């Protein structure tokens, strides 16, 4: 993994945690995700005239990914409704890297070597530690945990689909623009049908915050897609989920959730895993 790819994925991790925190901050999850998804659609449409269209071979992946992303948004909304940010976000994100490792080996024929495998395992151990710390001292809310795990599986699925799709597209910018444009209309259409005449009044107070979340979301995933054209899927997925630590810090500062020594130790495992993945690269 080159320094440029490392920097891109780490920046994506920060921006991803920030837009998820914004989505959690907006009390009405439908409102928050409608603004983020609809804002992403507008950004994608604005980008399309200035980017190369994805190659024909990328469109089956792109359309399939759009469907999975819609499922992901629905599951993430449910996760945030049922669980705390410090619980739902780490479990959802921490589930994905190991699943991506398996799917990438099967569908992309990317079998990690010894150093990379060790790095992925250490990183996942650190991510799992952060997730479990989110459950400390409480009886697990299994509905919330189940929703978060299902969210993680959807993340792993679209990660691999988009990794293959963006490589076939010939343009990472064109791919992200079209993906946002294709998938972004579904939640706004649903919200309009559900809220009807009240839609504008309900959405307006949160519009600036939601559109900021949309810009961060597009930037985060665009960086990841670019990185996937230059590196193996599994290490990038594991590194991207360092966003869990950013999310834990955001939870501690803004949502008054404890960080604690266990999360610091888990962060150390994650850093060690990143070091091994860099050695492999």
N, C-alpha and C positions, 0 to 999 in steps of 0.2 A: 504494500500500500504506500503510495507516494505521499509526500508532505501536502501536496495540493488536495488530494482526495481526503486525507485525514482532516485538514482544515475545513473542507466543505461539509463533511459529515458531522463534525463537532459543532459547526455553526448551525447546521440543520437541527441538531439535537436541542440547542438552545431555543431556536425559533419555534420548534415544535412544542416544547414544554410551555412556552409563552402563550401560543394560541390555544392550547388545551386549557391552560389556566383561565384564559379569557372566557372560553366556552363554559367552564365550570362556574365562573363568577356571575354570569348572567343567569338569574334564578330560573326563568322559564327556558328550559333546554330547547324546546322547539324554536323559540325566538332566536336564541343564540346560534344554533346550528343552521337555521334558515339564513341568517345574515352572513355567516361564514361561508356556507355553501354557495349562496347567491352572489356574494361578493367575489368568490373564486371564479364563478362563471363569467362575471363581468370582466375580471382581469384576463381570463383566458381569451374571451372574445376580442378584447383590446390588443392582445398579443398576436393573434392569428395573422393579421395582415403583414406583420413584420418578421415572421418566422417561416421556415421551410415546412411544408406539409409533410407529415409522417409518410413513409413509404407504405405501399399497399399491404405489404406483409405484416406491418405493425398494427393494422386496424382491428383484426380479430382479438389481439391481446388488449388493445385499448378499450374496446367495447365491453369485453369480459371484465376488465378491471373496473370500469365505470359501474357495472352492476355490483361488484363486490364492495366497492367504496360506499355505495348507497346502503348496503347491509351493514357495513362498518359504522357509518354514521348513526344508524338506528340503534345498533348495539352499544355504541359509546354513549349516546344519550341515555339509554336505559342504565348503563353502568354508573353514570354521574348522578342519575336520580336516586339510585338505590344505595350507593356507597359514598364514603368520603373521598375527596380528591387524592389524599395520601394513600388510600387503599386501592381505588379503582384504577388510577393511572399506572402505578407500578406493576400491578398484576397484568393488566392488558398489554403493556409494552414488554414486560419481562417474559411473557409467554412466547413471543414471536421468534427470537433468534434461534432457538433450538429447532423449532418447526421449519424455519427457513433453511437451516443447515441440511435437514433431511430432504426437503422439497428441491433445493438447489442441486443436491447430489443426484436425485432421481431425474429431474426435468432439464437441468442445465449441465449435467455431468461435471459438476464442480465439487470434487471430493477434497476436503481440506487436508493438507499435509499435517505432520505431527505438531509443528509449532502453532500453526493456525488452529488446529483442533483443540490444543491445550489452551490457547488464548480465548477461543469461543467458550470453552467449558468454564474457565475462570471468570470470564465476563458474565456468563449466565448465572454462575454462583453468586456473584456480587449483586446482580439484578434481582435474583430471587431473595437474597437477604434483605434488600430494600423493600421488596414487596411484602415479605413476611413481617417485617417490622411495622408495616402499616396495620397489621392485625393484632399487634401486641395488646395484651390485657383485655381483649374483647372476645366475646364469642363470635366466631365468624358469621356474617350474614351470607348464607350460602347462595341466596338469590343474587346478591351483588357480586359474589365471587364467581358464580357461574356466568353471569353476564360479562364480567371482565375477562374471563378465560375465553369465552366465545369471541369477544372483541379481539383478543390476541390471535386467535386462529384466523380471523378475517384479515388482520394485519399481515400475517405470514403469507396468506394466499395472494393478496394483491401485491405484496413485495416481490414475490417470484414472478407473477404475471407481468408486472411492469418492468422488472429487470430484463426479461426476455423481449418485451415489447419495445422498450426504449433502444435496445441494441439493434433491433430490426428497423427502427424508424428512420435512422440517419440524422435525426435532429432531436436532441433532448428538450430544447425549448419548444419546438413544434409539438412534441408529444405531450408535454405538460399543459401547453395552451389548449390543445384539443381535448385532453382528458378533463380539464376543468370545465370547458364549455359543454361537453357532453353530459357530465354527471351533475353539474351544478344546478340544473333547473328543477330537479325532482323535489327536493325539500321545499323550495319556495312555492312550487305548484301545490304541494300538499298543504302547506301553511295557508295559502290563499283560499283553498277550498274549505279548510277547517275554520279559519278565523273570519273569512268573508269580509264584511264591511269594516270590521274592527282591525283588520290586518295592519293598515298603515299606522293607526294610532298605537297599536301594541309594539310594532317594530321600531317606530321613530325614536323613542328615548334611548334605545340601545344601538342605533345605527352606527355612530362613530366607533364604538368599542367593537362591534361585530365586524365592521369593515377592516379595522386594524387586524383583527384575528384572521380575516380572509387573506390579507396581504402576507401575514406571517406564515399562514398555512401553505400558500402557493410557493413562497420562497423556500420554506423548509423542504417540501417535497421535490421542488425543482432541483435543489442542491443534491438530494439523494439520487434522483434519476441521473443527473450528470455523473455522479460518482459511480453508479452502477454500470456506466459505459466504460469505466476505466479500472474496475476492480471486481473481485469475486463477491457474490451476493451475500454469503453468510457472514464474513467478517464485517462488511458494511452494515448489515442488519444489527449485528451485535454492538458495533460502535455507535450506531444511531440511537440505540436504546439507552445510551448514557444520559439521554434526556430524562430518564427516571430520576437521576440525581438532581438535575435542575428542577424537576417537578417537586421533589422532596423539599428542596430549599425554598421554592415558591410557597409550598404548603406551610412550611415553618414560619416564613416571614409574613405572608399575607392572610393565610387561613388559620394561623395560630396552632399548627400541628407540630408535634415534637420531631426533631431530627434525631438526636441521640447518638451515643457511641456505636451501637450496632450498625447504623447507617454509615458512619465514618469508616468502620472496618469493611463493610460491604463495598464502599467506594474504593478502598485500597485494593480489593480483589479485582474490581473492574479495571483500575489503572494497570495492574499487573497483567491482566488479560489483554489489554490494548497493547502493552509493550511486546507481548509475545506475538500478537497479530502483525505488528509492525516488523518484527524480526523475520516473520514468515514472508512478509511482502518484500 
